[in-house]
Structure formats: structure tokens, C-alpha cells
Amino acid sequence: MSPVLEIVKVNAAEAYLNDKSSFSPAATLLAKAPGHIATYHGVEVQESQYAYVVNVWESLAHHEALVADKEAYSKLEKEFGGIATGIVYLNHATFNADPFTALNAPTTEFALWTLKEGADSKVFQEKVN
């Protein structure tokens, strides 16, 4: 089964923009979560008021379990508050190819497509694959 990526775009806090290591406490908490594989983060190139956090999970259920764990998630939210002033969006994605090549690159681009109501997702997948 392919890993699930949790892709979060946030309004970056000044503390994070000035010091990327301010993410370390949140990363440490994430690393302890069952099913967590890796975390990547960085500032958007074109609009530097935004940052991205990408968490790689063994499954969506593992991320959902972290969110359901009130104690652990409360601690994570507290640490996350120091690096972000708000969430712009949070999406989950799986890929047909290994995502780590892109995630380990110096720059990674995310493109989001929303299907129109009634569109067949299988037809869409055939076109982009």
C-alpha cells in the first residue's frame, strides 16, 4: 500500500519565517506518532507568507488516530501554533510513484486539481497518468 501524504498549507508565523528550527518541537511529537514515516516543511517560494508541512503516514487511519488522541493532538496543536497562524488547507494524497524523490528535492511543487461535480475520477486519473 502506498503511503498517504498529509499536505498542509499554513499562514507562516514570524517565528518560523525567522528560524525554521522552531518547527523542531512539532516534528519531534509527530515522529512519535504510530504510523508516521517522515515530515517535510518549508516556506513557499512565490509567496513567502505561506509554509507547507507534509507528513507521510503509513495510512490515513494512522493520521486519523493521532487526531483522535486528544492528549497527543493537543500537545501538537500547541507546538504547531508557534509556527503557523492558521491553516489555509489540509489535503491527503496518495501517489502512483514514489513520493520521496520529489519530497527530498531542493524544491517541490504541489498542483491541486478539483474535479467538477459529476466528473468521473477514473477518466481524470487515466489522463494524468
N, C-alpha and C positions, 0 to 999 in steps of 0.2 A: 504494500500500500504506500502511496506517495505521501510525503509529509504535508502538513497543512501549514500555510503561511498566514499569519495574522498581520495584516498591513495596516498600520495606524498613522494617519497624518495628523499632526498636532500644531497648535499655535505654540511656538517655542518660547519658553521663559527666558528672560535675560540671563539668568544664571547659567543655563545650558548653552546659550549662544556665546557666552564668555568663557566657558570651561566645560568641554564635553565630558570630562571625567565626573561631572556632577551626576551623570547617569549611572555611575558605578553601584550605588546602593540598590537601585531598582533592578539592575542587571543581576546582582547577587541574589536578590529574592527570587527573580524569575528562574535562575539556574537551579534553585532548589525545588522547583515545582515538578511533580511527576509528569513525564511525557515531554518536557521541554528539551529541545535539541540545541537551539542556538538563538542568539539575539543580535541584531544589527541595528545601528542607528546613525543618523546623520542629518545635517541641515540641507534643505532643498537648495539647489544651485541657483535657479532663476529667481526665487522669492525666499530670501533668507529668513523671513519671519516664521517660516514653517520648518518643521523637522519631521522625519519619519522614524518609526520604530517598527522593525519587522521581527516578529517572534516566529520561530519554526517549531512546530509541535508534531509529535508522533501522530496525533489525530485531533479532530475538532473536539471530541469528547474530553481530551486532556485539558484543553483551554477552558472549556465549559466547567470542568471540575474545579479549576483554580478560581474562576469567578464565583462559583457556588460556595467555596470555602471562605466564609465571612471574615475569619481572623486573618488568614493569609492575604486575602484580597484587600482588606482594609489597610494592612501594612504597605502593600504595593501601591495603592492609591495615594497614600501619604507621601511616599518617595517619588512617585510619578508627578505629584503636584509641584515639586521643585524644578522640574524640567519642562513642564507644559502648562499653559494657562487654559487650555481647552482642547478637546478633540474635534477635529474637522470631519474625519470619517474613520471608520474601522471596517475593514473587509477581510474575509477569509478567502483563500485561493489555494487550489492545487494545480500542479503543472504536469504536463506530459513529459517534460525533460527535467534533468537535474537542476534545481534552482540555485544550487550553491556556486556554480560558476558565475552567474550574474551577481549574486549577493556578495561574493568575495572580490568583485571587480572594483576598481577605484571609483567608478560612478555606475549607478544602476537607475534605469528609467522605469517608471510604472505607467502603464496606459490602462485606463479604466473604460470599459465599454458597457453600456446599459442597453439591453435588448428592448425594443418596443413591445408593447403589450400584444400578445398573440404571436410573437415571433417564435420560431422553432429553434431552440438552443442547439439541437443536433446539427442543423443546417449551418448555423453560425460556426460551431466547432469545426466542421468539415472545411469551411472556408479559411479559417485562421491556422489550421494545422497544415 
